[in-house]
Amino acid sequence: TPTALPGAVFMGGHHAREHLSVEVPLLLAKHLAESSDPGVKRLLDTRDIFIIPMINPDGAEFDISTGDYQMWRKNRARNGGNSCDGVDINRNYGFAWGTGGSSNDPCSDVYMGPTPFSEPETKAVKSFVESHLNLKVLLTFHTYSELVLYPWGHSYDPISNARDLATFDKMARTMAAWNGYTPEPTHDLYIASGDTTD
């Protein structure tokens, strides 16, 4: 069988109230499909590109269900025996889960869930990533603070591997130069464990 091309996955809609984070991957797909730029064609010929525009459809639908934005962040998981629904999907991934910047209180907006990957949304992303071993980039869009964030979120320590740190830093600076955003490690914004950045 032929070797898989290097892959990249672009995701949006982790947080229900961040509706524009869904539009960006959709516009990326439109741009890639319609572009006549030779650079884009070369990119499509040499990469596997996956676009998952909405990770949290139930939460997003609930956020607009009354006709007004409710500023809902989490999914719509029923937290048994509790009146507070939902898990912050972007605190439910497994790496360094529950080590800071998340909460074990189901009423919190950053409730991490009962266990890592307890939610169907994070299980689906985990399964997708594990079944695409050619992925080199995983990028998730959010609509807060005009930042390009990279690891670590769970710790104030920098990435210990100098080459990896330099790669993330260069990538973030390059991306930020396109739109004027600020590149920085997630922990410069706040500590966040169990998120896609880490």
C-alpha positions in Angstrom: 0.0 0.0 0.0 1.2 3.5 -0.7 2.5 5.6 2.2 0.0 8.1 3.5 0.7 11.7 2.9 1.5 13.9 5.9 -1.8 15.0 7.4 -3.4 17.9 9.1 -6.7 18.2 10.9 -8.5 21.5 11.5 -11.3 21.6 14.1 -13.8 24.2 15.2 -16.8 24.4 17.6 -15.4 22.9 20.8 -17.1 25.6 22.8 -20.8 26.0 22.0 -20.9 29.8 22.2 -18.0 30.2 19.8 -20.1 30.0 16.7 -17.5 31.8 14.5 -15.0 29.0 15.3 -17.2 26.8 13.1 -17.2 29.3 10.2 -13.4 29.5 10.0 -12.9 25.8 9.1 -15.8 25.9 6.7 -14.3 28.9 5.0 -10.9 27.0 4.9 -12.7 24.1 3.1 -14.3 26.5 0.7 -11.0 28.2 0.0 -9.2 24.9 -0.6 -11.9 23.6 -2.9 -12.3 26.7 -5.0 -8.8 28.1 -5.2 -6.9 28.2 -8.5 -3.7 29.1 -6.7 -0.9 26.7 -7.7 0.4 26.7 -4.1 -3.0 25.5 -2.8 -3.1 22.8 -5.5 0.4 21.7 -4.5 -0.7 21.6 -0.9 -3.7 19.5 -1.7 -1.5 17.1 -3.9 1.0 16.6 -1.1 -1.1 16.5 2.1 -4.1 14.8 3.6 -6.3 17.6 5.0 -9.2 16.8 7.3 -11.7 19.5 8.4 -14.0 18.9 11.3 -15.9 22.2 11.6 -18.1 21.4 14.7 -17.0 19.2 17.6 -19.9 20.3 19.9 -23.2 20.3 17.9 -25.5 19.7 20.8 -24.0 22.5 22.8 -24.1 24.9 19.8 -27.7 24.1 19.1 -28.7 24.6 22.7 -26.8 28.0 22.7 -29.2 29.4 20.1 -32.3 27.3 20.9 -34.2 30.2 22.4 -33.5 32.6 19.5 -31.0 34.5 21.6 -27.4 33.5 22.4 -27.3 31.9 25.9 -23.4 32.0 26.0 -23.4 28.3 26.7 -19.9 26.8 26.6 -20.1 23.1 27.4 -21.7 20.1 25.7 -25.1 18.9 26.9 -24.1 15.9 28.9 -26.4 15.0 31.8 -24.3 15.0 35.0 -26.2 12.4 37.0 -27.9 13.6 40.1 -26.8 17.2 39.4 -28.8 20.1 38.1 -25.8 21.4 36.2 -25.4 20.0 32.7 -22.5 19.8 30.4 -18.7 19.1 30.2 -16.2 21.5 28.8 -15.0 19.3 25.9 -11.7 21.2 25.7 -10.9 20.2 29.3 -11.8 16.5 28.7 -8.8 15.3 26.6 -6.5 12.9 28.3 -3.0 14.5 28.4 -2.4 16.0 31.8 -6.2 15.9 32.4 -7.3 17.5 35.7 -3.9 19.0 36.6 -5.0 22.7 36.6 -7.2 25.2 34.8 -10.2 22.9 34.9 -12.7 22.0 37.6 -14.3 18.9 39.1 -17.5 21.0 39.8 -20.2 20.1 37.3 -21.6 23.7 37.6 -18.3 25.2 36.5 -17.8 26.4 32.9 -14.5 24.5 32.8 -15.9 21.2 34.3 -13.5 18.5 33.0 -15.9 15.6 33.3 -15.7 12.5 35.5 -12.8 11.0 33.6 -10.6 11.8 30.6 -12.3 11.1 27.3 -15.7 10.6 29.2 -17.5 12.5 26.5 -18.6 11.1 23.1 -17.1 14.2 21.4 -13.6 13.7 22.8 -13.8 10.0 22.3 -14.6 10.6 18.6 -11.6 13.0 18.2 -9.3 10.5 20.0 -10.5 7.7 17.7 -10.0 9.9 14.6 -6.5 10.9 15.6 -5.5 7.4 16.5 -6.7 6.1 13.2 -4.8 8.7 11.2 -1.2 8.2 12.2 0.0 10.4 9.4 -1.2 13.5 11.2 1.5 16.1 11.7 -0.7 19.1 12.7 -3.8 19.3 14.8 -5.2 22.9 14.9 -8.4 23.9 16.7 -10.1 27.3 16.3 -11.6 29.3 19.1 -12.9 32.9 19.2 -11.2 34.3 22.2 -8.3 36.9 22.5 -6.8 36.9 19.0 -4.0 34.5 20.0 -2.1 31.6 18.4 -1.6 29.2 21.3 0.8 26.3 21.6 1.9 23.9 24.4 2.0 23.8 27.3 -1.4 24.7 28.8 -1.3 22.5 31.8 2.1 23.8 33.1 4.2 26.9 33.2 7.2 24.9 32.2 8.2 25.3 28.5 8.3 22.3 26.2 11.5 20.5 27.3 12.6 19.4 23.8 14.2 22.5 22.3 13.5 21.4 18.7 9.8 20.9 19.5 9.6 24.2 21.3 11.3 26.0 18.3 8.9 24.3 15.9 5.8 25.4 17.8 7.2 28.9 18.3 8.0 29.3 14.6 4.6 27.9 13.6 2.8 30.3 15.9 4.8 33.3 14.9 4.3 32.5 11.2 0.5 32.1 11.7 0.3 35.3 13.8 2.1 37.3 11.1 -0.8 36.5 8.7 -3.5 38.1 10.9 -1.8 40.2 13.6 -2.6 37.8 16.4 -0.2 37.2 19.3 1.7 33.9 19.4 2.3 32.5 22.9 2.2 29.3 25.0 -1.3 28.6 26.3 -0.1 29.1 29.9 0.7 32.7 29.2 -3.1 33.2 28.8 -4.1 30.8 31.6 -3.4 27.3 32.8 -5.7 24.8 31.0 -5.3 21.0 31.3 -7.0 18.4 29.2 -7.2 20.6 26.2 -6.3 20.1 22.5 -3.3 22.3 22.7 -1.5 19.9 24.9 
